[in-house]
Amino acid sequence: MPRFLPTTLRSPRLTLRMLTPSDAASLFAIYRDDETMRYWSCAPWREPVQAVEHITRSEDNYRDGSALQLGVTLRDTGELIGTVTLYAFMRANRRCEIGYLLARPHWGHGYMGEALALLIEHGFEQLELNRIEADLHPANQASAKLLGKLHFRLEGQLRERWLVNGELSGSDIYGLLRSDWRAAGGF
Ligand SMILES: CC(C)(COP(=O)(O)OP(=O)(O)OC[C@H]1O[C@@H](n2cnc3c(N)ncnc32)[C@H](O)[C@@H]1OP(=O)(O)O)[C@@H](O)C(=O)NCCC(=O)NCCS
C-alpha cells in the first residue's frame, strides 16, 4: 500500500488540504466547542496551544505514514470548517479508520458527505484500501445518518470502549468495503 503523497482534493464546494501552522486559531475555534465535541473521543480543547500541538502531530503522522488528516475548507472563501482523517492503518490488511469533525455553524448543508466522499475515493483508489471502519458514539444520530448515505454498514457494537470526562461510552462499529462503494457508484 503506498505511503502518502502531498494531497489536495477538490469537490464543487470544498477543498481538502493539509493543515498548516496558520490554521491553529480556526482549528481551536472548532475543537473548543462543547456541542461539536459532544461525541468525540476526547474532551473539548481549552487551550490554544492544543491546536498548535495537534497540527504538529498531524504533520508528523503524515510524514511517518500513520494518519492522513486534511483540513476541509470552503472553496469560495478559504475558510477552514472541519477536518477529515484516515488513521489506524493496518497496511497488511488494507484497512484503516475514518474520523471527521465539522464546525457547528456549517452543519446540515451536506458538506461532510461531500468531503468524506472525496477522502473515501482517495483511500480506495490512491491508497489501495479495501476496507474503512468508523467508530461512533451510539447516540450520534447525525453521524450514523451520514455514514448510511455513504453506504457504510453497522457491523457491531463494543461496550464501554471510551472514557471521556469521566463518562464511559460504547462504540457502534461501521464498515465500508471497496466493493460496497463501487457497487453503489460512490456517494
Ligand atoms: C456528524 C457531522 C459530521 C455531520 O455533518 P453534516 O455536514 O452536518 O452532515 P449532513 O448535512 O449530511 O447531515 C447528516 C444528516 O444528519 C441529520 N441530522 C443532523 N443533526 C441531527 C440530529 N441531531 N439527529 C438526527 N439527525 C440529524 C441531517 O438532517 C442529515 O440528514 P438528511 O441528509 O436526511 O437531512 C457533524 O454534525 C459533526 O461534525 N458533528 C460533530 C463531530 C462528530 O460527531 N463527528 C463524528 C464522530 S464519529
The ligand as an ORCA input file, in Angstrom:
! r2SCAN-3c Opt
* xyz 0 1
  C     -21.757     14.381     12.080
  C     -21.428     15.582     11.191
  C     -20.063     15.371     10.588
  C     -22.478     15.688     10.089
  O     -22.020     16.640      9.104
  P     -23.046     17.457      8.176
  O     -22.300     18.060      7.041
  O     -23.864     18.341      9.035
  O     -23.896     16.264      7.595
  P     -25.206     16.359      6.733
  O     -25.534     17.796      6.397
  O     -25.074     15.390      5.606
  O     -26.293     15.817      7.774
  C     -26.314     14.477      8.131
  C     -27.742     14.009      8.379
  O     -27.978     14.000      9.773
  C     -29.181     14.715     10.060
  N     -29.035     15.288     11.383
  C     -28.388     16.419     11.727
  N     -28.441     16.573     13.053
  C     -29.144     15.521     13.565
  C     -29.540     15.110     14.861
  N     -29.209     15.824     15.954
  N     -30.260     13.981     14.987
  C     -30.583     13.234     13.909
  N     -30.232     13.563     12.636
  C     -29.519     14.704     12.480
  C     -29.306     15.705      8.954
  O     -30.639     16.147      8.802
  C     -28.819     14.893      7.762
  O     -29.827     14.019      7.279
  P     -30.568     14.301      5.869
  O     -29.493     14.320      4.818
  O     -31.502     13.164      5.726
  O     -31.205     15.635      6.023
  C     -21.413     16.908     12.008
  O     -22.655     17.014     12.634
  C     -20.308     16.946     13.054
  O     -19.171     17.279     12.754
  N     -20.629     16.648     14.326
  C     -19.657     16.745     15.414
  C     -18.467     15.797     15.295
  C     -18.871     14.374     15.132
  O     -19.787     13.897     15.777
  N     -18.130     13.687     14.255
  C     -18.353     12.288     14.006
  C     -17.647     11.461     15.002
  S     -17.873      9.768     14.591
*
